[in-house]
Amino acid sequence: MKKLAVIILNWNGLDLLQKFIPEAVRTTVSPQADLIVADNGSTDRSVDWLRGNFHQVKVIELKKNYGFAEGYNRAIEACSGYPYTILLNSDVMVSEGWWQPLVDFMESHPDTGACQPKIRSFRNPEYFEYAGAAGGLLDRLAYPYCRGRLFDRLEKDFGQYDSVAVDIAWASGAALAIRTDLYLRLGGLDPRFFAHMEEIDLCCRVHAAGFRVCFVPGPPVFHVGGASLEQGNPKKTYLNFRNNLLLIHKNTPRDLGKRRTFVRRMVDTAAVVMFLVKGDFANARAVMRAHLDFPRMARAYTDFPDRDILRSLPGSDRRILLDRYIPWRKK
């Protein structure tokens, strides 16, 4: 058995596979690594195209679209024999040697449960990409941000984060390397999230289990981003706001979590106002619906940590709303 499974989840993404699979095959398939496509019940002949053109790619056919979270859970369970797994988005262009530093780092640092490479923008390659950049962080109110990205402000990459591997709060699901046994022991991605922020929730559980999550400098990968739902899509807005509240609820002691989600919901009201001022009524409704659905979904969770995991994470000393909108910082 090889040591690494690189798994791409596909759902009706034939155009993305045609664009990105050739380079993924060239740089990944080796005596140490397999490239696997888990298909979420596609109807666009993705599987037929793969099997007809890339026999080196292993294919797992799922019966329907289980979403990002459950789709990966089923695929990784089927690949449980690999010591390491990388979840790789279908809209990522990889570069030569991209995965080796991740596996090498986890092998030499047994206390590291998950890590990510540098993620730059496919559309604007000199800049970091929104979903991951040089490692994910969470602020005091659990708003996600990154080394290289503060809200919508993206830094140009000139090597400012390349010196050493560092601890981060979360690794991006665009290119998330994790110990396979740890992933399965922690229950994988939460299928109730369906999509968006499920990797942040998983990384919180990695931290709670006593492992580190790290950014590992090395060859970058280039993420298109928004291949399923573009930024500003009301469905994406809904999932982000709802799942962020669920993230706080799950990963905070019960009473503290109630107080923190209350504060977050008050702060989120500013987003509703912002959307209304812009005349973006669809996204304003998406935030309000997220807040209405959250209490119902929160009842499904009955186990809570006995310590404040979120406040112990790297970056949790920051208040990024103040950093971004009061001093008008961009980094």
Order of alpha helices (4+ residues) and beta strands (2+ residues): beta-alpha-beta-alpha-beta-alpha-beta-beta-alpha-beta-beta-beta-beta-beta-beta-beta-beta-alpha-alpha-beta-beta-alpha-alpha-alpha-alpha
